[in-house]
């Protein structure tokens, strides 16, 4: 059986950092803050970014969007490895189709 969950990169960044982030993701300091968090889980993130920058123009993919996708991949891997999902809210409401209205991370 396969499950599909919704997450949010800023929730994952906050969780991994252990505190709210200090800077907007659109600012250089915010990009560097997020990059530093990702580096603790993937030391080759900078070479990955270099490859993206060589193959795509900035108007095709924004640098902060690459970091967002990367941190969501880290969260998915953590959930897969630990089988632990953190839910926001802990007791989510259900929508009209019975689907949980929640954000998950791990």
ChimeraX attribute file (.defattr): number of C-alpha atoms within 10 A of each C-alpha:
attribute: neighborCount
match mode: 1-to-1
recipient: residues
	/A:1	2
	/A:2	4
	/A:3	4
	/A:4	5
	/A:5	13
	/A:6	11
	/A:7	18
	/A:8	15
	/A:9	18
	/A:10	16
	/A:11	18
	/A:12	20
	/A:13	23
	/A:14	14
	/A:15	16
	/A:16	20
	/A:17	15
	/A:18	9
	/A:19	9
	/A:20	12
	/A:21	16
	/A:22	10
	/A:23	14
	/A:24	13
	/A:25	19
	/A:26	12
	/A:27	11
	/A:28	12
	/A:29	13
	/A:30	16
	/A:31	16
	/A:32	14
	/A:33	18
	/A:34	25
	/A:35	19
	/A:36	15
	/A:37	16
	/A:38	22
	/A:39	12
	/A:40	11
	/A:41	12
	/A:42	15
	/A:43	11
	/A:44	11
	/A:45	17
	/A:46	13
	/A:47	10
	/A:48	13
	/A:49	14
	/A:50	10
	/A:51	11
	/A:52	15
	/A:53	14
	/A:54	9
	/A:55	10
	/A:56	11
	/A:57	10
	/A:58	11
	/A:59	7
	/A:60	8
	/A:61	12
	/A:62	14
	/A:63	16
	/A:64	19
	/A:65	13
	/A:66	14
	/A:67	21
	/A:68	21
	/A:69	13
	/A:70	18
	/A:71	25
	/A:72	21
	/A:73	13
	/A:74	19
	/A:75	23
	/A:76	19
	/A:77	13
	/A:78	15
	/A:79	16
	/A:80	12
	/A:81	10
	/A:82	10
	/A:83	10
	/A:84	12
	/A:85	16
	/A:86	13
	/A:87	16
	/A:88	14
	/A:89	12
	/A:90	10
	/A:91	10
	/A:92	13
	/A:93	12
	/A:94	11
	/A:95	9
	/A:96	7
	/A:97	6
	/A:98	8
	/A:99	10
	/A:100	15
	/A:101	16
	/A:102	17
	/A:103	18
	/A:104	21
	/A:105	24
	/A:106	21
